[in-house]
Amino acid sequence: MKPKIFIDGREGTTGLQLFDRLGRRSDIEMLLIEEQKRKDASARKKMINEADIVFLCLPDEASKESVSLIENEKTRVIDASTAHRTDPDWAYGFPELSKKRREEIAKARWVANPGCHSTGIIAAAYPLIELGIMPCDYPLTCTSLTGYSGGGKTMIHAYESSKTPEMSAPRIYGLELRHKHLPEIISVTGLSRPPVFCPIVDDYYCGIAATIALHNDLLDGIPSASDILRELSNYYAEERFVTVAPELGSGMLESSWGAGTNMLELTVSGNAELTIVTARLDNLGKGASGAAVQNMNIMLGMDEGKGLE
């Protein structure tokens, strides 16, 4: 029997991407709700409880409400909102971080899909902390340049239909330094002090370049950029969707790399004294719907790349 899949919030950017990815597959059954009933709690409740896996592509409070509608022991959930990313009862859906995390996702009933910015920053920082290279109290500084699709329908409409002159250049935002992805970055990496995180949105559709900046003399063993490249290459050597560029960065790195894929590439740049690690990914792919499909595949015991390659 084919697994039954329901997307709660199919009309949003991530929901539409998910539906596009899953709608082409013959190994699952999509449960579809009538357009006029998509905000009807009783109709949604029926679909949620019929499904084997429910994707939540909703604001935080609506995601929590959807979870409360489950009245059985079989429905499993992948939540694309920020509502459950630091909840210890939810598996964090980034399987490449460790064998243990992949096993947790496979067994989990509740899986929190990572945020787009945090996917890039965690991909770079987590292994360095896990390997004992970066101390947990490191004063980390991060930037993340993203295309405007990361802002959802409202921002997409603004850039494509009502763009103002200042939107033609990169814009720094989150100036209060309390971006909604910071709690999961801290929780997952184990950092004991909040990173200084500066997100930037620019006039292109999709793609993220998330960068962490390091003073090598504050790292254990004072590694060079080449040493860090070697360690990250070994850490992700067996992974399909997370890769490490084989040489130190040079020239320029375009932030739209990987658009339309579920790939994430890390590039290490720098020298003996200073290092940056840049993660590039599609914010709608590995940063959202692609990661969600990958997690579903793991939960259902399917090939991890089914529908993603």
N, C-alpha and C positions, 0 to 999 in steps of 0.2 A: 504494500500500500504506500502511495506517495505521501510524504510529509505535507501537511497543510500549513500554509504560510499566510499571515495577515499583516499588512502594513497599516498601522494606525497613524494617520497623518500623511497620507500618500500625496497630498497636494503641495507639500513644501518642497524645497530644493532637494534635500536628501531623500525624501520619500519618492519623488519623481525619478531620481537617479536609481534608487533601489528597484522601483517597479520596472524600469527599463532593463536593468541587469537581470532581474529574476523572471520577467515576462517572457524571455526567450528560451527558458529552460523547460525541458520536458520531464525532468525527474522530480519535480515538486508540483503541488497544486496550490494555485493562488486563490485565496478567498477574497472576493470583491464585494464591497458594500455599495448599495445604490447611492448615487450622488446626493439625493435629497435627504439621506439618512446618515451621512458621514459625521454629523454632529449630534446624532441621536444616541444618548447614552445606552439605551436598551439594545439598540441595533448593534452598536460597537461591542457591548458586553457579550452578545451572542457570538459574534465573530471571534472575539478574543478567546472565549472558552471553547470554541470549536478548533482553534488552531493548535498545531504542535509548537510552532515558533511564531511569536509576535514581534515585529519591529516597531519601536516607538520613535516616531519622527515628529515630536511635539515639544512645546515649551515645557519647562521643568515641572510646573504644578500639574499640567495636563498629563504628563508621563506618570506622575505619582498616582493620579486618579485612575489611569488605565490599569496600573498594577493592582489597585484596590478592587477592580472589577473581576479579577480572576477568582473563580470558585472551584477550581479543581486542582489536582496534584500533577497534571501532565504538561500544561502550557508552560513553555519556556520563553524568556524575554531577552531581546537585545535592545537596549535603550540608547538611542543616539543623542539624548539630551545630556546636560550636565548634572541631572538630578541625583544620580547614584554612583558617580565616578570615584567618590571617596568613601563609599559605604562598604564596610568590611564584609558584609553579607553578599556583595556583588563581585564577581570576577572581573578584573580589568582586562578588556579585550585587545591586548597587544601580545600576541603569541610569540613573537620573535624575541621578546626580552629574556625568556628563559624556558627551559624544558618544563619547569614546575608550572609556569603560567599557562603554557599550552595545555598541560594536563588539567589544570583548573577550569579552563574554558570548556574543554571537552566534556567535563562532568557537571558543569554548572547549570543551574536552572535560571539564574539571573546573571546577565553579562552587560557591563557598561562599556559602550563603544567609546574609544578615546576621542578627544577633541583634535581639531586639525593642527593648530599651533603646537599643542602639547605633544602630539605624535612626533613632530620633528625634534623638539627640544629633548624629550625623554629618550628618543632613539640615540641621540648624541651623548647625553649625560649619564643615563642609567648604567651602561656598561663600565664607564670610567669609575663610577662609585662602587659598583659591584666588584670590580677588579682591584679596588683599593688604591687607585691612582688619584682620584679626586676625593678629598675629605668631605664629609657630610656638611661641615660648616664652611665650605668654600663660598666666597662672595661672588656668586655667578652672575654674569651679565648676558642677556639674550636679546636678540632682535629677531623679528619674523616678518618678512615681506610677503604679502598675499594678494591674490587677485580678488576682485570685488564680489565674486560669487560666494565667497565665504560669509558675506553679510546677509545671505538669504534673499528672498524675493524683493524686499523693500530696497535693499542696496542695489540689486541687479536692475530694478526698474529705474532707480535714480541715475545710475551710470549709463543705461542704454536709452532712456527716454527723457530724462530731465537733467542732464549733466550741466553743472555750473562750471565756470572757468577754472576754479581752484581744484576741481576734480580731475583735471588733465595732468596733474603732477602727483607724486607720492604724498600721502597724508599720514602723519603720525597720529595715533589715537591711543586710548587707554592711558591718558596722561596722569590719572590718579594712581597709576601703578598697582591697580587691584583687578587686573583682568580676570575674567571668570575661569580661565584655564589654569591659573596659578595654583589653586588648591590641589588639583590632581597632579600637577608637576611635582609639588612638594611631597604629596602623599606617596606617589609611585616611586620616585627616586630616593626618598629618605633624606632629602636635604633638610637641615635643621634651621636654615635661615632662608627667607624668601628671596628668589632671584630678582634682580632688576630686569623686568621684562618689557620690551618696547615693541609693540606691533605696528605695522605700517601697511596701509592699503594703497594699491596703485591701479591705474587705468588699464587693466587687462583682465580677462575673464577668470582664469583659474591657474593654480600653481602656487606653491609656498616654498620660500627659501628661509628656513629657520636656522639661526646661527648662535652658537655659544662661544664666548671669548674667554681664553685662559691665559693666565700668567704661569709659565711652566715652573718657576721657582716656588710656587705655592702648592705644587702637586707632589705627591709622594715619589721620591726617586729623581725628581727634576727631569722628567722625560723631555725629549725633543719632539717636535711635530712629527718627525719620521717614526719615532717610537710609538706615539699615539696612533698613527696610521696603522702600524703593524698590529697593535693590540686590538683595535676595532675590526680590522680585517679578519683576524683570527676569531673574534667573538661572533661575527655574523657569517662565518665561512660557509655554513650549511644552509643558510636561509635562501628562500626563493624570491621573496618580495623585498627584502632589505639587503642592499649591497653596499660595498665600500669602493670608491674609486681607487684604482691601483697606485696612482701617483699623487704626490702633493699637488694641491690646487695651484693653477697659474692662469694668467689671462683673466677671463671673466666667467662668471657662473650665471646663466640665465635662470630666472625664477620660475619660468613656465615649463621647466623640464618635467617629463613624465606625465604630461596632461593626457587624460583619457585612459590611464593605466592604474594598477594597484601597486606600482613600484615606489620605493623610497631609496634614494641614493645618498650616502654620506660622503662628503669630500673634506679631507683634512688639509689645511693650509697653514703656512707659517714657517718657523725656524726653531733654533735652539732655545730661544727665550720666550716667544709668544706663539700661541696656536689658536686657530678658530676651527670649529667643526660645523659644517653646514649640511643640513638635511633638506633635500628637495623632494617634493611629492605633490601629487594632485590633491588639493584640499577637498575635492569632491570624490576622490578615489580612495587612496590609502588613508586620507584624512577624514573620511566619512563613509559613503556607501560601499566602496570597495572593501574596506576593513570590516564592515558589517556582514557582507556576504562571506568573507573569509571566516569570520567567527561562526556564522551559521553552518558552513561546511564542516568545520571542526566539531561543532556540537552534534551534528548529524552523522558523524563518522564518515563523511565523504572526502574525496580528494580536496585538499585545501585550496587548490587553484581553480576548482570547478566554476566556470562562468566568468573567470577573471583573466584568462590568458587567450 
